[in-house]
Amino acid sequence: MTAGQHPDSFSSRSTLEVAGTTYDYYRLDAVEGAADLPFSLKVLLENLLRTEDGLNVTADAVRALGGWQADAEPDVEIQFTPGRVVMQDFTGVPCIVDLATMREAVVDLGGDPAKVNPLAPAELVIDHSVIVDSFGTPDSLDSTWPWSTSATASATSSCAGARPPSATSSSCPRASASSTRSTSSASRAA
């Protein structure tokens, strides 16, 4: 079996129709022992069922998780494949720089840089810390706000330049000025 194929070893794949749209999902009750698992392990079990490929995620790993016992010493490593990774700018910018550097190296070797992408969809959220130059006065927010939005725009454009478009990664600036401003005004009034 090659990567990407889904064997559905437990026949857990089902469909649900809601308002004319059909959704695929994986039934936990197809795995013996699933009903007795703590909620957090049920989330992991669903992830294993959904990403089972016979190579990285195997039926044995699914069975091992279904047979989990709280007092037992772990003896099987369980794969977890996130559906999406959200990175805050402090940790995400180095990842974007690493991707850009790897893509440059691939170009230098004559390869296609578009093939260098995160395995799971990744989103970089640019939301820097705000430096407060003025506080405790009626115009404090207005004196801090222009610098704050300018710094966010600068960070967003810098990251966009380092990251070519990809189906598995994106970046977004922080919340709009109106929503952040109303939150800040409420905080200031309190």
C-alpha positions, 0 to 999 in steps of 0.5 A: 500500500502506498502513502495516501491510501486509506485502508479503513481497516475498521470499516469506521468511515461513515457519512452524515448528511446535513442540509443537503451536504454530505460529510465523511466521518470516522466512527469511534464505536468501530474500535473495541475499547473506544467507549472506555477511553477518556475524551482526550484519547477519543480525539486521538483515536479519531485522528488515527482512524482518519489518517490511517494509511497502513504505513505511518498510522497502522491498524495495530496503532489503532488497536493499541489505543483502543486497548489503552489502560490507565495503569499500564506502562506505554509500549507503543508509540502513537502517531498524531497528525494535526489537521492544522498548525497555527503559529503565533508570530514569535515562533512562526516567523522562524518557521517561515524563514526556514521554509524560505531557506529550504526553498532557496536551497532546492532552487540552487540544486535545480529543483522545484521550490513549490515542492517544499511545503508543510505536511499539515496546513499551517497558518501564521498569525501576525499579532505583535505585542503593543508598546504603550507610549502613552497611558492614562490619558484620554488620547492614549489609545489614539497615540499608540494605535498608528504605530501599532497598525504600522508595525503589523503591516510591516511584519505582514509584508515581510513575511509575505515576501519570504513565503511563496504561495502554498496550498498548505500555508498562509498568514494573516494579520491580527483582527481588524482595527475596529474590533481591536479598538473596541476591545482596547477602549473597553479595557481602558474604560474599565 
